[in-house]
């Protein structure tokens, strides 16, 4: 091959690679937070100021020191792009973040604690690949919900009081999906930061074919430092074992434990 032809060929390849990178879909993380609520949830009561599920500003899981909004607001790699107040009444605040160094968007929603059942319903539907929602950011279309690469639930484990009451339609079950849809579901991840989530969430999530990233095995505090550690390690492409270690290490640091709380977290569904 002549030198000029070779150079032209290499330039064409570079242009092709650049075109693919420009049009590649961004990675999307969707986090739903059921605000802590002394009145409407069967929880061990917390101080009134942080246990009002209708007050995201001060809530334990949102506006308090280790709540999602406050904690992620201090992380330099996450830039707040937009803050919304949806009209449906169930979601009190919605924040869209953009990663400073990666093409990754994070949508975090604070649900009124009174509607914790709806929060879990939405999380299950998103995990099933259903109920997609779109956002336009800087003329770019971002699709979350059932299209998100990682779906996260934070809050009280209301499944400890009731089994997920919706019948799982056959069209949702992983084994009934077309092969391409099965592969897509296996490439998506779900995480649940709530007490004993492996025991209670494994049944519905495993039937949907979505891969578990982090589940919990004991009573725990679902605060944002553990979620941040998981997301950071996942975006770096680390193994599940390393992700679990990073999450356990962060939890132990903030809970002032002597060693990583590896017995608290798992990356697999229960059998």
ZAPAMAR-982918 format. One record per residue (C-alpha): x, z, y. Coordinates in pm, 1 decimal, always signed. Layout:
N
ATOM, x, z, y
ATOM, X, Z, Y;
...
END
This chain:
271
ATOM, x, z, y
ATOM, +0.0, +0.0, +0.0;
ATOM, +135.2, -97.4, +341.8;
ATOM, +219.6, +180.0, +587.0;
ATOM, -52.3, +78.2, +834.7;
ATOM, -312.8, +54.1, +560.2;
ATOM, -209.9, +393.4, +426.0;
ATOM, -241.4, +552.8, +770.0;
ATOM, -583.6, +395.6, +819.6;
ATOM, -695.1, +520.6, +478.7;
ATOM, -581.1, +876.7, +559.1;
ATOM, -759.6, +866.3, +894.4;
ATOM, -1082.3, +760.2, +722.9;
ATOM, -1053.4, +1046.6, +475.9;
ATOM, -996.2, +1295.5, +759.3;
ATOM, -1297.3, +1167.0, +948.4;
ATOM, -1511.0, +1197.2, +634.7;
ATOM, -1399.6, +1557.5, +578.8;
ATOM, -1467.7, +1645.5, +941.5;
ATOM, -1812.5, +1488.6, +927.9;
ATOM, -1904.3, +1694.8, +622.5;
ATOM, -1780.3, +2014.8, +785.7;
ATOM, -1976.4, +1942.6, +1103.1;
ATOM, -2302.4, +1895.1, +915.7;
ATOM, -2256.7, +2170.9, +655.4;
ATOM, -2524.1, +2437.1, +665.2;
ATOM, -2413.3, +2772.8, +805.1;
ATOM, -2418.1, +3072.3, +574.8;
ATOM, -2714.8, +3302.7, +649.3;
ATOM, -2762.7, +3673.1, +578.3;
ATOM, -3109.5, +3826.0, +617.2;
ATOM, -3140.2, +4205.2, +643.5;
ATOM, -3475.7, +4384.6, +643.3;
ATOM, -3480.7, +4750.6, +746.3;
ATOM, -3776.2, +4980.2, +678.8;
ATOM, -3745.1, +5234.6, +960.1;
ATOM, -3728.0, +5595.0, +843.0;
ATOM, -4070.3, +5756.2, +883.2;
ATOM, -4160.5, +6120.5, +826.3;
ATOM, -4531.9, +6050.7, +865.0;
ATOM, -4589.5, +5741.7, +654.1;
ATOM, -4320.4, +5762.0, +384.2;
ATOM, -4278.1, +6009.4, +100.5;
ATOM, -3931.6, +6124.4, +205.8;
ATOM, -3754.7, +6454.6, +254.5;
ATOM, -3827.6, +6512.9, +626.0;
ATOM, -3550.3, +6435.8, +873.4;
ATOM, -3533.3, +6557.5, +1236.1;
ATOM, -3830.1, +6430.9, +1437.0;
ATOM, -3617.3, +6232.3, +1681.5;
ATOM, -3474.1, +6005.1, +1409.9;
ATOM, -3773.4, +6006.9, +1174.8;
ATOM, -4026.8, +5825.2, +1392.9;
ATOM, -4085.7, +5491.8, +1222.8;
ATOM, -4239.8, +5346.0, +1537.4;
ATOM, -3930.6, +5415.4, +1751.2;
ATOM, -3646.1, +5179.5, +1656.5;
ATOM, -3430.4, +5293.2, +1948.4;
ATOM, -3364.4, +5633.9, +1793.1;
ATOM, -3443.9, +5571.7, +1428.2;
ATOM, -3205.9, +5691.5, +1155.1;
ATOM, -3171.7, +5344.1, +1003.3;
ATOM, -3161.8, +5140.7, +1326.2;
ATOM, -3071.7, +5307.0, +1656.2;
ATOM, -2900.7, +5628.4, +1539.7;
ATOM, -2520.5, +5652.1, +1518.7;
ATOM, -2498.3, +5488.8, +1175.0;
ATOM, -2815.8, +5286.1, +1203.2;
ATOM, -2785.0, +4910.9, +1160.5;
ATOM, -2821.2, +4806.5, +1525.4;
ATOM, -2585.0, +5070.7, +1661.8;
ATOM, -2317.1, +5032.8, +1395.7;
ATOM, -2309.4, +4652.6, +1391.6;
ATOM, -2314.8, +4651.7, +1771.2;
ATOM, -1969.6, +4812.1, +1757.3;
ATOM, -1821.9, +4561.4, +1512.4;
ATOM, -1616.0, +4308.6, +1708.2;
ATOM, -1661.3, +4026.9, +1458.4;
ATOM, -2040.7, +4023.4, +1506.6;
ATOM, -2175.8, +3888.1, +1834.6;
ATOM, -2539.1, +3944.3, +1933.3;
ATOM, -2687.9, +3601.8, +2002.6;
ATOM, -3048.5, +3697.1, +2059.0;
ATOM, -3285.3, +3994.5, +2044.2;
ATOM, -3652.9, +3926.9, +1976.4;
ATOM, -3967.1, +4137.5, +1967.2;
ATOM, -4197.9, +3953.7, +1724.2;
ATOM, -4572.1, +3951.4, +1791.6;
ATOM, -4690.1, +4041.0, +1440.2;
ATOM, -4672.5, +4417.7, +1501.8;
ATOM, -4487.5, +4492.7, +1178.7;
ATOM, -4140.1, +4394.3, +1295.9;
ATOM, -4053.7, +4599.7, +1603.1;
ATOM, -3717.9, +4439.2, +1678.2;
ATOM, -3522.0, +4142.2, +1549.3;
ATOM, -3155.4, +4072.8, +1619.2;
ATOM, -2965.7, +3751.6, +1548.1;
ATOM, -2587.6, +3787.6, +1514.1;
ATOM, -2317.7, +3521.6, +1488.1;
ATOM, -1984.5, +3588.8, +1321.2;
ATOM, -1698.7, +3538.1, +1565.3;
ATOM, -1469.4, +3360.3, +1318.5;
ATOM, -1700.0, +3205.1, +1060.0;
ATOM, -2006.9, +2981.7, +1058.6;
ATOM, -2226.7, +3271.5, +952.0;
ATOM, -2548.1, +3404.2, +1103.9;
ATOM, -2708.6, +3739.1, +1033.8;
ATOM, -3075.7, +3809.7, +1101.0;
ATOM, -3166.8, +4179.3, +1103.5;
ATOM, -3526.5, +4298.2, +1134.5;
ATOM, -3651.0, +4652.2, +1200.5;
ATOM, -3992.6, +4702.9, +1038.3;
ATOM, -4232.1, +4971.3, +1158.2;
ATOM, -4194.9, +5252.6, +901.3;
ATOM, -4570.3, +5249.2, +848.6;
ATOM, -4534.4, +4903.8, +692.1;
ATOM, -4266.1, +4982.5, +436.4;
ATOM, -4475.9, +4818.3, +163.5;
ATOM, -4476.8, +4493.8, +361.6;
ATOM, -4102.5, +4524.1, +414.0;
ATOM, -4045.5, +4537.9, +38.7;
ATOM, -4296.4, +4257.9, -20.9;
ATOM, -4107.3, +4036.1, +223.1;
ATOM, -3773.6, +4126.9, +65.2;
ATOM, -3903.1, +4033.8, -282.6;
ATOM, -4047.9, +3706.6, -154.0;
ATOM, -3722.6, +3618.8, +21.9;
ATOM, -3536.1, +3696.4, -299.6;
ATOM, -3769.0, +3455.8, -479.9;
ATOM, -3676.3, +3179.2, -237.2;
ATOM, -4015.9, +3195.7, -69.3;
ATOM, -4136.3, +3252.9, +287.1;
ATOM, -3860.8, +3072.4, +473.2;
ATOM, -3827.2, +3130.1, +847.5;
ATOM, -3639.5, +2918.5, +1100.6;
ATOM, -3455.4, +3002.7, +1421.6;
ATOM, -3303.6, +2768.9, +1678.8;
ATOM, -2969.4, +2891.2, +1810.9;
ATOM, -2767.5, +2671.7, +2047.2;
ATOM, -2958.1, +2363.9, +1928.9;
ATOM, -2874.4, +2453.0, +1567.9;
ATOM, -3148.5, +2520.3, +1312.5;
ATOM, -3092.2, +2841.0, +1114.7;
ATOM, -3315.3, +2900.9, +811.9;
ATOM, -3345.7, +3256.6, +683.5;
ATOM, -3593.0, +3436.9, +457.1;
ATOM, -3615.8, +3255.1, +125.9;
ATOM, -3334.8, +3022.4, +228.3;
ATOM, -3081.7, +3296.8, +310.4;
ATOM, -2763.0, +3316.0, +104.5;
ATOM, -2776.6, +3696.9, +98.0;
ATOM, -3090.9, +3909.2, +132.0;
ATOM, -3056.4, +4283.3, +197.2;
ATOM, -3308.2, +4567.3, +195.1;
ATOM, -3231.1, +4898.4, +370.2;
ATOM, -3454.1, +5204.8, +367.2;
ATOM, -3655.4, +5438.8, +153.0;
ATOM, -3716.4, +5327.8, -205.7;
ATOM, -4094.3, +5310.7, -198.9;
ATOM, -4091.2, +5169.3, -552.9;
ATOM, -4027.0, +5526.5, -664.4;
ATOM, -4391.2, +5591.2, -572.7;
ATOM, -4541.4, +5263.9, -692.6;
ATOM, -4439.0, +4966.8, -901.6;
ATOM, -4417.2, +4638.3, -716.1;
ATOM, -4784.8, +4560.4, -721.4;
ATOM, -4784.4, +4185.5, -683.0;
ATOM, -4820.7, +3979.0, -996.2;
ATOM, -4512.7, +3760.3, -1026.6;
ATOM, -4644.0, +3401.8, -1026.6;
ATOM, -4504.5, +3172.0, -1295.2;
ATOM, -4376.7, +2943.0, -1018.8;
ATOM, -4151.1, +3227.2, -900.4;
ATOM, -3998.9, +3308.4, -1238.7;
ATOM, -3645.4, +3184.8, -1276.2;
ATOM, -3692.3, +3039.8, -1625.5;
ATOM, -3980.7, +2816.5, -1508.8;
ATOM, -3788.0, +2663.3, -1218.8;
ATOM, -3628.8, +2315.1, -1235.0;
ATOM, -3258.6, +2317.9, -1319.3;
ATOM, -3147.5, +2254.9, -961.6;
ATOM, -3366.9, +2539.7, -835.1;
ATOM, -3227.1, +2770.6, -1105.1;
ATOM, -2871.8, +2692.5, -993.3;
ATOM, -2968.5, +2751.9, -631.0;
ATOM, -3117.1, +3092.4, -714.7;
ATOM, -2805.2, +3194.8, -909.7;
ATOM, -2592.6, +3113.8, -605.1;
ATOM, -2798.1, +3347.4, -382.6;
ATOM, -2746.6, +3725.5, -366.0;
ATOM, -2964.1, +4032.7, -316.5;
ATOM, -2861.8, +4388.0, -226.9;
ATOM, -3069.9, +4704.3, -200.4;
ATOM, -2944.9, +5008.1, -10.5;
ATOM, -3201.4, +5267.5, -112.7;
ATOM, -3207.5, +5561.2, -354.9;
ATOM, -3177.3, +5460.0, -722.7;
ATOM, -3241.9, +5095.1, -643.3;
ATOM, -3096.5, +4961.9, -969.1;
ATOM, -3361.7, +5142.8, -1172.1;
ATOM, -3656.5, +5029.0, -960.6;
ATOM, -3559.4, +4686.5, -825.4;
ATOM, -3390.6, +4534.3, -1131.3;
ATOM, -3714.3, +4425.9, -1299.0;
ATOM, -3859.3, +4212.0, -1018.7;
ATOM, -3526.1, +4078.8, -891.6;
ATOM, -3385.0, +3982.8, -1231.7;
ATOM, -3695.0, +3776.1, -1305.2;
ATOM, -3630.1, +3576.2, -988.7;
ATOM, -3281.6, +3469.6, -1100.6;
ATOM, -3113.4, +3585.1, -779.8;
ATOM, -2771.1, +3747.0, -835.9;
ATOM, -2727.5, +4119.4, -764.2;
ATOM, -2450.7, +4206.5, -520.4;
ATOM, -2494.9, +4581.1, -462.2;
ATOM, -2752.5, +4819.4, -610.0;
ATOM, -2746.8, +5199.4, -616.4;
ATOM, -2772.4, +5443.5, -905.8;
ATOM, -2835.8, +5779.3, -735.1;
ATOM, -2991.4, +5934.3, -426.9;
ATOM, -2797.9, +5812.2, -125.8;
ATOM, -2794.3, +5759.8, +251.6;
ATOM, -2861.4, +5388.9, +323.2;
ATOM, -2657.1, +5373.1, +642.0;
ATOM, -2491.5, +5068.1, +792.3;
ATOM, -2124.8, +5134.7, +716.2;
ATOM, -2181.0, +5059.5, +346.1;
ATOM, -2373.0, +4742.1, +429.6;
ATOM, -2096.7, +4629.1, +664.0;
ATOM, -1830.4, +4685.9, +397.2;
ATOM, -2030.1, +4477.8, +148.6;
ATOM, -2087.3, +4187.9, +387.4;
ATOM, -1725.0, +4184.6, +503.8;
ATOM, -1587.7, +4171.6, +147.1;
ATOM, -1848.0, +3913.8, +37.4;
ATOM, -1763.4, +3680.4, +324.8;
ATOM, -1396.4, +3703.3, +227.7;
ATOM, -1486.3, +3579.7, -120.7;
ATOM, -1375.8, +3897.1, -295.4;
ATOM, -1477.3, +3976.4, -653.5;
ATOM, -1778.6, +4192.0, -730.5;
ATOM, -1544.7, +4468.6, -844.7;
ATOM, -1364.4, +4464.4, -509.9;
ATOM, -1690.7, +4452.2, -317.5;
ATOM, -1815.2, +4757.0, -506.8;
ATOM, -1489.0, +4938.8, -436.4;
ATOM, -1504.2, +4857.9, -64.0;
ATOM, -1864.8, +4977.7, -41.5;
ATOM, -1788.1, +5297.3, -234.5;
ATOM, -1482.5, +5364.6, -18.1;
ATOM, -1678.2, +5323.9, +305.1;
ATOM, -1955.5, +5548.4, +175.4;
ATOM, -1709.6, +5819.4, +77.0;
ATOM, -1530.6, +5800.6, +412.4;
ATOM, -1844.2, +5859.6, +617.9;
ATOM, -1997.1, +6106.4, +373.6;
ATOM, -1664.4, +6295.0, +363.5;
ATOM, -1622.6, +6272.7, -13.5;
ATOM, -1287.0, +6320.5, -187.1;
ATOM, -1276.0, +5981.2, -359.9;
ATOM, -1462.0, +5646.9, -363.2;
ATOM, -1819.4, +5698.0, -480.6;
ATOM, -1798.9, +5435.0, -753.7;
ATOM, -2067.0, +5612.3, -955.9;
ATOM, -2307.7, +5552.5, -668.2;
ATOM, -2297.6, +5172.3, -668.5;
ATOM, -2327.4, +4890.8, -918.4;
ATOM, -2317.9, +4511.5, -905.5;
ATOM, -2545.7, +4451.1, -1204.3;
ATOM, -2911.2, +4485.7, -1295.8;
ATOM, -3016.9, +4750.5, -1544.4;
ATOM, -3090.1, +4630.6, -1898.0;
END
